[in-house]
Amino acid sequence: MAFLHIIALLLVTGLCMGQDFPFRDPTLPWEERLDDLVNRLTLDEMILQMARGGAKGNNPAPPIKRLGIGPYSWNTECLRGDVMAPGWATAFPQALGLAASFSPELIYRVANATATEVRAKHNYFISVGNYDDHTGLSCFSPMLNIMRHPLWGRNQETYGEDPFLTRELGVAFVTGLQGDHPRYIKASAGCKHFSVHGGPENIPEPRYSFDAKVEERDWRMTFLPQFEACVRAGTFSFMCSYNRINGIPACANKNLLTDILRGEWGFQGYVVSDEGAVELLWLGHNYTHSLLESAIASVNAGCNLEVSYGMVNNSFTFIGQAVAKGNISLEVVGPFADNPRVLFGNYAPVPEPQYIYTPRRGLATIAANVTFAAGCTFPTCSTYMPAQVKAAVEAADIVVVCLGTGMDLETETKDRKDLALPGHQLELLQDAVAWAAGRPVILLLFNAGPLDVSWAKAQDSVGAILACFYPAQATGLALAKVLVGAKGANPAGRLPATWPAGMHQVPPMENYTMVGRTYRYYGDEAPLYPFGYGLSFTTFQYSDLVLGANVVPICGNLSISAVVKNVGSRDGEEVVQLCLRWGGASVPVPRWQLVGFHRVPVPVGRAVKVPFQLDFSQRAIWAGEWRLEPGTFTLFVGGQQPFQETRAPSNILQADFTVSGKACRTVQC
């Protein structure tokens, strides 16, 4: 959740009270500290951190005392010295004059000296409890807009008209301000005003409603390069500008703030609005119709912090309403353990947030000390942070690892390329098992299509693998009941699709032949997990398979029954499966075919008789038309398919019967 980078970078300088959390551990990389901190925040706490801390009476961002975090003001100006902060500060030449030196080294030194003063004064302000405007470390500098017009009122703040010069001086400023320490920063840079912002201020029209119409070539070659370089230099924030860009306000412009800034350039920091820019979506641009709509538009576009005009009820205070209405999706981070969005799958209704239980929230309902580590920010798991995983695992008695795909990787219009766990997920799992050092590890999988979890399957140290699919809002509650063995929570799910053992068992998607596909035509090599497979907390035993007749006429039906007994130590439910195998058919047929199933509750020590009826049509084959043929058929009854390498501990019964008479068309019966 990039919008809360500011918290990890800055707010941890606050109080030193209460429990010691991983985010307070300076030996950890700050990515791990950030994820740990963000995952501890409630929605209400997040909203206040996003809505408060800016200009005028709208600061500071409030403390979070339960986490030992103090208040903070992130509205600071550092263009050429510590601007507007209480007390004295060195005033360096204005930016345009500094640019005339054509000296990145000079810009670096000016920025570094500025950061020293900003840091020193900030430390003093914290010591005396002053959290007013401009007392923080989050600088709204450098200013990287191009001096494109000689009459623009803010030309003085620029580094001139050349994108390359501006780029080089901007990079020098960012690196000078943030310092060269490999781990810590002096002050945090923020590149502005993003983007296509270079006048007017008020002539011939006000900047608050101006629409900058720019061609793609000019945008890419003149107005964007220096901002991309700012990302490469390591800035932690951008400020979106007042203006529209080809009709869309910059602070509500997803193409700008998400697709380009984060998608193309890989920016991982936060975006802050110019002062009042979010309110101006409604009041200046008429782009929205309310402060609520302005919050929805800006947050969904990628704006993370609001600098308001000092309004008490500014736009971002409406984020809670937007989340409740489903207009803003919650990203709390980590592939699946605490991310509501990835639990629902495609075409999902939107429940009230109070009823959504992630695995983490659900496990927190039991009498246990639940710690959380994301490891990866998103299901793609392109960036892996092992330190936080190690810290959580080594402190735990039982380790629950939540992996899978989610709609980021499989959904309408988006196929997967292979069966592998995405990104670094396998590495995360392997590390968790190693660090658990013999303590129980439980793997939860959130996915639709099969995944290659062969490594986990082969490890005795992975005590259980639960295929959760996309279980939606009650996910955490169900998992909590299963994991603690609550009454009535004995799992009895069965795989509705085969999980291949590898890509060599996966035919081309565009080829629609059934050869090699599904359990019915799978081939000789065993899959990773077969169709119909699933385990239970108890054990079942089958007996007394009875057929209504050993010989059945060509158009006859057949009654069947079998007895299933719970021979384990817990009440449970069993899925009793009936499969049919043809013998000597005149055309290719499935290896066997599921022709009946019942899910039945079986108390411990009790036996249940399960009846089936095999209709004659279920023996039909296609030979240019539906036909019935005489011959010998085999029936299998059990809690799984027959002849599987991966199998449940229960037995499988089988019996043959004969169909007599002449072959005929099904419609003749």
C-alpha positions as CSV (number, residue, x, y, z in Angstrom):
1,M,0.0,0.0,0.0
2,A,2.2,2.8,-1.4
3,F,0.0,5.5,0.1
4,L,1.2,4.7,3.5
5,H,5.0,4.8,2.8
6,I,5.0,8.2,4.5
7,I,4.0,6.5,7.8
8,A,6.9,4.1,7.8
9,L,9.4,6.7,6.7
10,L,8.4,9.4,9.0
11,L,6.0,8.5,11.8
12,V,8.2,6.0,13.4
13,T,10.2,8.9,14.7
14,G,7.4,9.4,17.2
15,L,6.7,7.9,20.6
16,C,8.7,5.0,22.1
17,M,6.1,3.4,24.3
18,G,4.2,0.2,24.3
19,Q,5.0,-3.2,22.7
20,D,8.1,-3.6,20.6
21,F,7.0,-4.2,17.0
22,P,9.0,-5.3,14.0
23,F,8.4,-1.9,12.4
24,R,10.3,-0.3,15.2
25,D,13.3,-2.6,14.7
26,P,16.1,-0.6,12.9
27,T,17.9,-3.8,12.0
28,L,15.2,-4.7,9.5
29,P,15.0,-3.2,6.0
30,W,12.4,-0.5,5.9
31,E,10.3,-2.3,3.3
32,E,9.7,-5.0,6.0
33,R,9.1,-2.3,8.6
34,L,6.6,-0.6,6.4
35,D,4.6,-3.8,5.7
36,D,4.5,-4.7,9.3
37,L,3.3,-1.2,10.3
38,V,0.6,-0.9,7.6
39,N,-0.8,-4.3,8.4
40,R,-1.4,-3.2,12.0
41,L,-3.5,-0.2,11.0
42,T,-7.3,-0.2,11.0
43,L,-9.3,1.4,8.2
44,D,-10.1,4.4,10.4
45,E,-6.5,4.9,11.2
46,M,-5.5,4.7,7.6
47,I,-8.1,7.3,6.7
48,L,-6.9,9.8,9.2
49,Q,-3.3,9.3,8.1
50,M,-4.4,10.0,4.5
51,A,-6.6,12.9,5.3
52,R,-4.7,14.7,8.0
53,G,-1.1,16.1,8.3
54,G,-1.3,18.7,5.5
55,A,-1.7,22.5,5.4
56,K,-3.2,25.0,7.8
57,G,-5.7,23.6,10.4
58,N,-5.7,20.2,8.8
59,N,-2.6,18.9,10.6
60,P,-1.0,17.1,12.1
61,A,-1.7,13.5,11.2
62,P,-3.0,12.1,14.6
63,P,-1.0,9.8,16.8
64,I,-1.6,6.0,17.0
65,K,-0.8,5.5,20.6
66,R,-1.4,1.7,20.6
67,L,1.5,1.4,18.2
68,G,3.7,4.0,19.9
69,I,3.4,6.4,16.9
70,G,3.3,10.2,17.5
71,P,1.6,12.9,15.4
72,Y,3.3,14.2,12.3
73,S,3.0,17.0,9.8
74,W,4.0,16.1,6.2
75,N,3.6,19.6,4.7
76,T,7.1,20.9,4.3
77,E,8.8,23.1,1.6
78,C,12.5,22.8,0.9
79,L,13.0,24.4,-2.6
80,R,16.1,26.3,-1.5
81,G,16.2,26.0,2.3
82,D,13.8,25.1,5.1
83,V,10.8,27.3,4.0
84,M,8.2,28.7,6.4
85,A,9.3,26.5,9.3
86,P,9.4,28.3,12.7
87,G,12.9,29.8,13.4
88,W,15.7,30.8,11.2
89,A,17.0,29.0,8.1
90,T,19.6,29.5,5.4
91,A,18.1,31.1,2.3
92,F,19.9,29.9,-0.8
93,P,19.5,31.5,-4.3
94,Q,16.3,30.8,-6.1
95,A,16.2,27.7,-8.2
96,L,16.4,29.5,-11.6
97,G,19.5,31.3,-10.5
98,L,21.0,28.0,-9.2
99,A,20.3,26.4,-12.5
100,A,22.3,29.1,-14.2
101,S,25.4,27.4,-12.7
102,F,24.7,24.3,-14.7
103,S,26.3,22.5,-11.8
104,P,24.7,19.4,-10.4
105,E,27.3,19.4,-7.7
106,L,26.2,22.8,-6.4
107,I,22.6,21.7,-6.4
108,Y,23.5,18.6,-4.5
109,R,25.3,20.7,-1.8
110,V,22.5,23.2,-1.5
111,A,19.9,20.4,-1.1
112,N,22.1,18.5,1.4
113,A,22.6,21.6,3.5
114,T,18.9,22.2,3.4
115,A,18.2,18.7,4.6
116,T,20.6,19.1,7.5
117,E,18.6,22.1,8.7
118,V,15.3,20.5,8.1
119,R,16.4,17.4,10.1
120,A,17.8,19.5,12.9
121,K,14.8,21.7,13.3
122,H,12.5,18.7,13.0
123,N,14.3,17.0,15.9
124,Y,13.9,20.1,18.0
125,F,10.2,20.5,17.1
126,I,9.5,16.9,18.2
127,S,11.3,17.4,21.5
128,V,9.0,20.3,22.4
129,G,5.8,18.8,21.0
130,N,5.5,21.1,18.0
131,Y,3.7,19.5,15.1
132,D,2.5,22.5,13.2
133,D,2.8,23.2,9.5
134,H,6.3,22.8,8.0
135,T,7.8,20.9,11.0
136,G,8.2,17.6,9.3
137,L,10.7,15.9,7.0
138,S,8.5,15.5,3.9
139,C,9.7,18.1,1.4
140,F,7.5,19.2,-1.5
141,S,10.7,19.7,-3.5
142,P,12.2,19.8,-6.1
143,M,10.0,21.6,-8.6
144,L,10.6,20.0,-12.1
145,N,8.2,21.9,-14.3
146,I,9.6,23.4,-17.5
147,M,9.9,27.1,-18.1
148,R,7.8,26.9,-21.2
149,H,6.5,30.5,-21.3
150,P,8.3,33.7,-20.4
151,L,5.4,35.2,-18.6
152,W,4.5,32.4,-16.2
153,G,4.6,33.6,-12.7
154,R,6.5,30.6,-11.3
155,N,9.4,30.5,-13.7
156,Q,11.7,31.4,-10.9
157,E,11.1,28.1,-9.2
158,T,12.1,26.1,-12.2
159,Y,15.5,24.9,-13.5
160,G,14.8,26.5,-16.9
161,E,13.3,25.4,-20.1
162,D,15.4,22.3,-21.0
163,P,14.2,18.9,-19.9
164,F,17.7,17.4,-19.8
165,L,19.1,20.2,-17.6
166,T,16.1,20.0,-15.4
167,R,16.5,16.2,-15.2
168,E,20.2,16.4,-14.1
169,L,19.7,19.1,-11.6
170,G,16.6,17.4,-10.2
171,V,18.4,14.2,-9.7
172,A,21.2,16.1,-7.9
173,F,18.6,17.8,-5.6
174,V,16.9,14.5,-4.7
175,T,20.1,12.7,-3.9
176,G,21.5,15.7,-2.0
177,L,18.3,16.1,0.1
178,Q,17.9,12.5,1.0
179,G,21.6,12.0,1.6
180,D,24.0,9.2,0.8
181,H,23.5,6.9,3.8
182,P,22.7,3.4,2.6
183,R,19.9,3.0,5.0
184,Y,18.5,6.3,6.3
185,I,17.5,9.6,4.7
186,K,18.0,13.1,6.0
187,A,14.8,14.4,4.5
188,S,12.3,13.0,2.0
189,A,12.1,14.5,-1.5
190,G,8.9,15.1,-3.3
191,C,8.9,15.9,-7.1
192,K,6.3,18.4,-8.3
193,H,4.0,19.5,-10.0
194,F,3.0,16.3,-11.9
195,S,2.3,17.0,-14.7
196,V,2.1,19.3,-17.7
197,H,2.1,22.2,-15.3
198,G,3.7,25.5,-16.5
199,G,1.0,28.2,-16.3
200,P,-1.2,30.0,-16.3
201,E,-1.6,31.0,-12.7
202,N,-4.3,33.6,-13.3
203,I,-3.9,35.0,-16.9
204,P,-5.9,34.4,-19.0
205,E,-7.6,31.9,-16.7
206,P,-7.0,30.5,-13.2
207,R,-4.8,27.4,-12.7
208,Y,-7.5,25.8,-10.6
209,S,-9.7,25.0,-13.6
210,F,-7.2,25.0,-16.5
211,D,-7.1,22.2,-19.0
212,A,-3.6,21.6,-20.4
213,K,-4.1,20.0,-23.8
214,V,-0.9,18.3,-24.8
215,E,0.1,16.0,-27.6
216,E,1.5,12.6,-26.6
217,R,4.9,13.4,-28.2
218,D,5.3,16.6,-26.3
219,W,4.2,15.0,-23.1
220,R,6.7,12.2,-23.4
221,M,9.6,14.3,-24.7
222,T,9.3,17.5,-22.7
223,F,7.1,17.2,-19.7
224,L,7.7,13.7,-18.4
225,P,11.4,12.8,-18.7
226,Q,12.6,14.7,-15.7
227,F,9.9,13.2,-13.5
228,E,10.9,9.7,-14.6
229,A,14.5,10.5,-13.6
230,C,13.2,11.6,-10.2
231,V,11.9,8.1,-9.7
232,R,15.3,6.6,-10.7
233,A,16.9,9.0,-8.2
234,G,14.9,7.4,-5.4
235,T,12.3,10.0,-4.5
236,F,9.6,8.8,-2.1
237,S,6.8,11.1,-3.2
238,F,5.2,13.0,-6.1
239,M,2.8,15.9,-6.0
240,C,-0.1,15.9,-8.5
241,S,-0.9,19.3,-10.0
242,Y,-4.0,21.5,-10.1
243,N,-4.6,21.3,-13.9
244,R,-6.4,18.9,-16.1
245,I,-4.4,17.0,-18.7
246,N,-6.5,16.6,-21.9
247,G,-9.7,16.8,-19.9
248,I,-8.8,14.7,-16.8
249,P,-7.5,16.4,-13.6
250,A,-4.0,15.3,-12.7
251,C,-5.0,14.2,-9.2
252,A,-7.7,12.0,-10.6
253,N,-5.7,10.8,-13.6
254,K,-5.1,7.0,-13.5
255,N,-3.1,7.1,-16.7
256,L,-0.7,9.5,-15.1
257,L,-0.6,8.4,-11.4
258,T,-0.9,4.6,-11.9
259,D,-0.2,3.5,-15.5
260,I,2.8,5.8,-16.1
261,L,4.1,6.6,-12.7
262,R,3.8,3.2,-11.1
263,G,3.3,0.9,-14.0
264,E,5.8,2.1,-16.5
265,W,8.3,3.7,-14.1
266,G,8.0,1.4,-11.1
267,F,7.4,4.1,-8.5
268,Q,6.7,2.6,-5.1
269,G,6.2,5.8,-3.0
270,Y,3.1,7.9,-2.4
271,V,1.4,10.7,-4.3
272,V,0.2,13.8,-2.5
273,S,-2.2,16.4,-3.9
274,D,-1.4,20.0,-4.3
275,E,-3.2,22.1,-1.7
276,G,-6.9,21.9,-2.4
277,A,-6.5,20.0,-5.7
278,V,-8.8,17.1,-4.6
279,E,-11.6,19.5,-3.6
280,L,-11.1,21.3,-6.9
281,L,-12.0,18.2,-8.8
282,W,-15.5,19.3,-7.9
283,L,-15.3,23.0,-7.1
284,G,-12.9,24.0,-9.9
285,H,-13.1,21.4,-12.7
286,N,-16.7,20.2,-12.3
287,Y,-15.2,16.7,-12.8
288,T,-17.1,15.3,-9.8
289,H,-20.2,16.2,-8.0
290,S,-19.2,16.0,-4.3
291,L,-16.3,15.6,-1.9
292,L,-17.2,11.9,-1.7
293,E,-16.9,11.5,-5.5
294,S,-13.6,13.5,-5.4
295,A,-12.2,11.1,-2.9
296,I,-13.2,8.1,-4.9
297,A,-11.8,9.5,-8.1
298,S,-8.5,10.5,-6.7
299,V,-7.8,7.5,-4.5
300,N,-8.7,5.1,-7.3
301,A,-6.4,7.0,-9.7
302,G,-3.5,6.7,-7.3
303,C,-3.5,9.8,-5.1
304,N,-2.6,8.8,-1.5
305,L,-2.5,11.9,0.7
306,E,-4.6,15.0,0.6
307,V,-3.4,18.5,1.2
308,S,-6.7,20.3,1.8
309,Y,-7.5,24.0,2.2
310,G,-7.8,23.4,6.0
311,M,-11.3,21.9,5.8
312,V,-12.2,19.7,8.8
313,N,-14.4,17.5,6.7
314,N,-12.1,17.4,3.6
315,S,-12.5,14.9,0.8
316,F,-10.4,12.1,2.2
317,T,-12.5,11.9,5.4
318,F,-15.1,10.4,3.1
319,I,-12.9,7.4,2.2
320,G,-14.7,5.2,4.8
321,Q,-18.0,5.8,3.1
322,A,-16.4,5.0,-0.3
323,V,-15.0,1.7,1.0
324,A,-18.4,0.8,2.5
325,K,-20.1,1.4,-0.8
326,G,-17.5,-0.6,-2.6
327,N,-16.2,2.4,-4.5
328,I,-12.7,2.0,-3.2
329,S,-11.1,-1.4,-2.7
330,L,-9.1,-2.1,0.4
331,E,-5.5,-3.3,-0.3
332,V,-4.4,-4.0,4.2
333,V,-1.1,-5.8,2.2
334,G,0.2,-9.4,1.5
335,P,-0.8,-11.8,-1.1
336,F,-3.7,-13.5,0.7
337,A,-3.4,-13.5,4.5
338,D,-5.0,-10.1,5.0
339,N,-6.2,-8.8,1.6
340,P,-10.0,-8.9,1.1
341,R,-9.9,-8.3,-2.6
342,V,-8.1,-11.5,-3.5
343,L,-10.6,-13.7,-1.6
344,F,-13.6,-13.0,-3.9
345,G,-12.8,-13.9,-7.5
346,N,-14.5,-12.6,-10.6
347,Y,-18.1,-11.3,-10.7
348,A,-18.4,-11.1,-6.9
349,P,-21.1,-9.2,-5.0
350,V,-19.8,-6.5,-2.7
351,P,-20.6,-7.3,1.0
352,E,-20.5,-4.9,3.8
353,P,-16.9,-4.6,4.9
354,Q,-17.7,-5.4,8.5
355,Y,-18.6,-8.9,7.4
356,I,-15.4,-9.6,5.5
357,Y,-13.1,-11.9,7.4
358,T,-9.6,-12.4,5.9
359,P,-7.6,-15.3,7.2
360,R,-5.8,-12.9,9.6
361,R,-8.9,-11.4,10.9
362,G,-10.5,-14.8,11.3
363,L,-7.6,-16.3,13.2
364,A,-7.6,-13.3,15.5
365,T,-11.0,-14.5,16.8
366,I,-9.5,-17.6,18.4
367,A,-7.6,-17.6,21.7
368,A,-4.1,-17.2,20.1
369,N,-1.5,-14.6,19.6
370,V,-1.7,-14.0,15.9
371,T,1.2,-12.3,14.2
372,F,1.3,-11.4,10.5
373,A,3.9,-11.0,7.8
374,A,3.1,-10.3,4.2
375,G,6.4,-11.4,2.5
376,C,5.0,-10.1,-0.8
377,T,2.9,-7.0,-1.3
378,F,0.7,-8.5,-4.1
379,P,-0.2,-12.0,-5.4
380,T,2.3,-11.5,-8.2
381,C,5.0,-11.6,-5.5
382,S,7.6,-10.0,-7.8
383,T,9.2,-8.4,-4.7
384,Y,9.9,-10.7,-1.7
385,M,10.8,-9.5,1.7
386,P,12.1,-12.5,3.7
387,A,13.2,-10.7,6.8
388,Q,9.6,-10.0,8.0
389,V,8.7,-13.6,7.2
390,K,11.6,-14.9,9.2
391,A,10.7,-12.7,12.2
392,A,7.1,-13.9,12.2
393,V,7.9,-17.5,11.7
394,E,10.5,-17.8,14.3
395,A,8.2,-16.2,16.9
396,A,5.3,-18.6,16.1
397,D,4.3,-22.0,17.4
398,I,2.2,-22.8,14.3
399,V,2.8,-21.2,10.9
400,V,0.0,-20.5,8.4
401,V,1.2,-19.7,4.9
402,C,-1.3,-18.1,2.5
403,L,-0.5,-18.3,-1.2
404,G,-2.3,-18.4,-4.5
405,T,-3.2,-16.4,-7.6
406,G,-6.2,-14.0,-7.3
407,M,-7.7,-11.9,-10.1
408,D,-4.4,-10.2,-10.7
409,L,-3.3,-13.4,-12.4
410,E,-6.4,-15.3,-13.4
411,T,-9.7,-13.7,-14.4
412,E,-11.9,-12.9,-17.4
413,T,-9.6,-11.8,-20.3
414,K,-6.5,-13.0,-18.4
415,D,-5.1,-16.6,-18.7
416,R,-2.1,-17.9,-16.7
417,K,1.1,-18.9,-18.5
418,D,2.0,-21.9,-16.3
419,L,1.2,-23.8,-13.1
420,A,3.9,-22.3,-11.0
421,L,3.2,-20.4,-7.7
422,P,3.5,-16.8,-8.8
423,G,6.8,-14.9,-8.4
424,H,8.7,-15.6,-5.2
425,Q,5.8,-17.5,-3.5
426,L,7.6,-20.9,-3.6
427,E,10.7,-19.3,-2.1
428,L,8.5,-17.7,0.6
429,L,7.0,-21.1,1.4
430,Q,10.4,-22.9,1.5
431,D,11.8,-20.2,3.8
432,A,8.9,-20.5,6.1
433,V,9.3,-24.2,6.4
434,A,13.0,-23.9,7.0
435,W,12.6,-21.2,9.7
436,A,9.8,-23.1,11.3
437,A,12.4,-25.7,12.2
438,G,10.0,-28.6,12.7
439,R,7.1,-26.6,14.0
440,P,3.8,-27.2,12.1
441,V,3.3,-25.4,8.8
442,I,-0.1,-25.1,7.2
443,L,-0.4,-24.1,3.5
444,L,-3.6,-22.3,2.5
445,L,-4.1,-21.9,-1.3
446,F,-6.4,-19.2,-2.8
447,N,-6.8,-19.9,-6.5
448,A,-9.1,-21.4,-9.1
449,G,-6.8,-23.0,-11.6
450,P,-4.4,-25.7,-10.3
451,L,-1.0,-24.8,-8.9
452,D,2.2,-26.7,-8.8
453,V,2.6,-27.4,-5.1
454,S,4.6,-30.6,-5.6
455,W,7.4,-29.3,-3.3
456,A,4.9,-28.7,-0.5
457,K,3.3,-32.1,-1.0
458,A,6.6,-33.9,-0.7
459,Q,7.5,-32.2,2.6
460,D,6.6,-33.9,5.8
461,S,7.1,-30.6,7.6
462,V,4.0,-29.1,5.7
463,G,1.4,-30.6,7.8
464,A,-1.6,-29.7,5.8
465,I,-2.5,-28.1,2.4
466,L,-6.0,-26.5,2.2
467,A,-7.4,-25.6,-1.2
468,C,-9.5,-22.6,-0.3
469,F,-10.4,-21.4,-3.8
470,Y,-12.0,-17.9,-3.5
471,P,-14.0,-18.3,-0.3
472,A,-15.3,-14.7,-0.1
473,Q,-16.4,-12.8,3.0
474,A,-16.4,-15.6,5.6
475,T,-13.0,-16.9,4.7
476,G,-11.3,-16.2,8.0
477,L,-14.1,-17.5,10.2
478,A,-14.3,-20.8,8.3
479,L,-10.5,-21.2,8.4
480,A,-10.4,-20.5,12.2
481,K,-13.0,-23.2,12.8
482,V,-11.2,-25.7,10.7
483,L,-7.8,-25.0,12.1
484,V,-8.9,-25.4,15.7
485,G,-11.1,-28.3,14.9
486,A,-14.3,-26.6,16.0
487,K,-17.5,-28.7,16.2
488,G,-19.0,-29.3,12.8
489,A,-15.9,-28.0,11.0
490,N,-14.5,-31.2,9.7
491,P,-13.4,-30.5,6.1
492,A,-15.1,-32.6,3.4
493,G,-14.3,-30.7,0.2
494,R,-13.2,-32.7,-2.9
495,L,-11.3,-31.3,-5.9
496,P,-13.7,-30.6,-8.7
497,A,-10.8,-30.6,-11.2
498,T,-7.6,-32.5,-11.7
499,W,-4.3,-30.8,-10.7
500,P,-1.6,-31.7,-13.2
501,A,1.8,-32.8,-12.0
502,G,3.5,-30.3,-14.4
503,M,3.2,-28.4,-17.6
504,H,4.1,-31.6,-19.5
505,Q,0.6,-32.8,-18.6
506,V,-1.1,-29.7,-19.9
507,P,-2.2,-29.7,-23.6
508,P,-2.3,-26.5,-25.7
509,M,-5.3,-24.3,-24.8
510,E,-6.3,-23.8,-28.4
511,N,-6.6,-27.5,-29.0
512,Y,-10.1,-28.7,-28.0
513,T,-9.6,-32.5,-28.2
514,M,-10.2,-34.2,-24.8
515,V,-7.2,-36.5,-25.1
516,G,-5.1,-36.0,-22.1
517,R,-7.7,-33.7,-20.4
518,T,-9.7,-34.2,-17.2
519,Y,-9.7,-37.4,-15.2
520,R,-11.9,-39.1,-17.9
521,Y,-9.1,-39.0,-20.5
522,Y,-6.1,-38.1,-18.5
523,G,-3.5,-40.6,-19.6
524,D,-1.2,-43.0,-17.8
525,E,0.9,-40.6,-15.8
526,A,-0.5,-39.7,-12.4
527,P,-1.5,-36.1,-11.7
528,L,-0.4,-34.2,-8.7
529,Y,-3.9,-34.4,-7.2
530,P,-6.8,-36.2,-8.9
531,F,-10.4,-35.2,-9.4
532,G,-12.5,-36.0,-6.4
533,Y,-9.6,-36.0,-3.9
534,G,-9.8,-34.6,-0.5
535,L,-9.0,-35.5,3.1
536,S,-10.8,-35.4,6.4
537,F,-10.1,-35.2,10.1
538,T,-11.6,-38.7,10.4
539,T,-11.3,-42.0,8.5
540,F,-14.0,-43.9,6.6
541,Q,-14.3,-47.5,5.6
542,Y,-16.5,-48.9,2.8
543,S,-18.3,-52.3,2.8
544,D,-21.3,-54.2,1.5
545,L,-21.5,-53.1,-2.1
546,V,-24.8,-54.5,-3.3
547,L,-26.1,-54.5,-6.9
548,G,-29.8,-55.0,-7.6
549,A,-28.9,-57.5,-10.3
550,N,-25.9,-59.0,-11.8
551,V,-27.4,-59.0,-15.3
552,V,-29.3,-56.0,-16.6
553,P,-31.3,-55.8,-19.8
554,I,-30.1,-53.3,-22.5
555,C,-32.7,-50.7,-21.5
556,G,-32.7,-51.5,-17.8
557,N,-31.8,-49.4,-14.7
558,L,-29.7,-50.7,-11.8
559,S,-30.0,-50.0,-8.1
560,I,-26.8,-50.0,-6.1
561,S,-26.0,-49.5,-2.4
562,A,-22.9,-49.5,-0.2
563,V,-22.2,-48.9,3.4
564,V,-19.7,-46.3,4.7
565,K,-18.6,-46.3,8.3
566,N,-16.8,-43.6,10.3
567,V,-13.9,-45.5,11.9
568,G,-12.0,-42.4,13.0
569,S,-12.3,-40.3,16.2
570,R,-14.4,-37.4,15.0
571,D,-17.8,-36.9,13.4
572,G,-17.5,-36.1,9.8
573,E,-19.1,-35.9,6.3
574,E,-18.0,-38.1,3.4
575,V,-18.5,-37.6,-0.3
576,V,-19.4,-41.0,-1.6
577,Q,-18.6,-41.3,-5.3
578,L,-19.9,-43.9,-7.8
579,C,-17.9,-44.4,-11.1
580,L,-18.7,-46.5,-14.1
581,R,-16.2,-48.2,-16.4
582,W,-17.2,-49.5,-19.8
583,G,-15.9,-52.9,-21.0
584,G,-15.3,-53.5,-24.7
585,A,-17.1,-50.5,-26.1
586,S,-17.1,-50.1,-29.9
587,V,-15.9,-46.5,-29.8
588,P,-13.4,-44.6,-27.6
589,V,-15.0,-43.9,-24.1
590,P,-13.7,-42.4,-20.9
591,R,-11.5,-44.4,-18.6
592,W,-14.4,-44.2,-16.2
593,Q,-17.2,-41.8,-15.5
594,L,-18.7,-40.3,-12.3
595,V,-22.3,-41.4,-12.4
596,G,-23.4,-40.6,-8.9
597,F,-22.4,-39.0,-5.6
598,H,-23.8,-38.2,-2.2
599,R,-22.4,-36.1,0.6
600,V,-23.5,-37.8,3.8
601,P,-22.9,-37.0,7.5
602,V,-21.5,-40.0,9.4
603,P,-21.1,-39.8,13.2
604,V,-18.1,-41.4,14.8
605,G,-18.5,-45.2,15.1
606,R,-21.6,-45.2,13.0
607,A,-22.3,-46.7,9.5
608,V,-24.6,-45.3,6.8
609,K,-26.1,-47.1,3.9
610,V,-25.9,-45.0,0.7
611,P,-28.2,-45.8,-2.2
612,F,-27.7,-45.0,-5.9
613,Q,-29.7,-45.5,-9.1
614,L,-27.8,-46.0,-12.3
615,D,-30.0,-45.0,-15.2
616,F,-29.6,-46.8,-18.6
617,S,-28.8,-43.5,-20.3
618,Q,-25.6,-43.2,-18.2
619,R,-24.2,-46.2,-20.1
620,A,-24.8,-44.6,-23.5
621,I,-22.0,-43.9,-25.9
622,W,-21.8,-41.6,-28.9
623,A,-21.4,-43.4,-32.2
624,G,-22.9,-40.8,-34.6
625,E,-25.9,-41.1,-32.3
626,W,-26.5,-42.0,-28.7
627,R,-26.4,-45.9,-28.5
628,L,-26.5,-48.6,-25.8
629,E,-24.3,-51.6,-26.1
630,P,-24.2,-54.9,-24.3
631,G,-21.2,-56.1,-22.4
632,T,-19.5,-56.1,-19.0
633,F,-19.3,-53.0,-16.9
634,T,-17.5,-52.2,-13.7
635,L,-18.7,-50.0,-10.8
636,F,-16.5,-48.4,-8.2
637,V,-17.7,-46.9,-4.9
638,G,-15.6,-44.9,-2.5
639,G,-14.6,-41.5,-1.3
640,Q,-12.3,-41.0,-4.3
641,Q,-11.5,-42.3,-7.8
642,P,-10.0,-45.7,-8.2
643,F,-6.3,-46.5,-9.0
644,Q,-4.8,-43.2,-7.8
645,E,-1.3,-42.6,-6.5
646,T,-2.4,-39.7,-4.4
647,R,-5.3,-41.1,-2.4
648,A,-7.3,-40.8,0.8
649,P,-6.8,-43.6,3.4
650,S,-10.3,-45.1,2.7
651,N,-10.9,-48.2,0.6
652,I,-12.7,-48.5,-2.7
653,L,-15.2,-51.2,-3.6
654,Q,-15.8,-52.5,-7.1
655,A,-18.2,-54.9,-8.7
656,D,-19.0,-56.0,-12.3
657,F,-22.4,-56.4,-13.9
658,T,-23.4,-57.5,-17.4
659,V,-25.8,-55.8,-19.8
660,S,-27.7,-58.3,-22.0
661,G,-29.5,-58.0,-25.3
662,K,-28.8,-56.4,-28.6
663,A,-27.3,-52.9,-29.2
664,C,-29.9,-50.2,-29.8
665,R,-30.3,-46.5,-30.0
666,T,-31.1,-44.8,-26.7
667,V,-34.3,-43.4,-28.1
668,Q,-35.6,-46.9,-28.6
669,C,-35.7,-47.6,-24.9
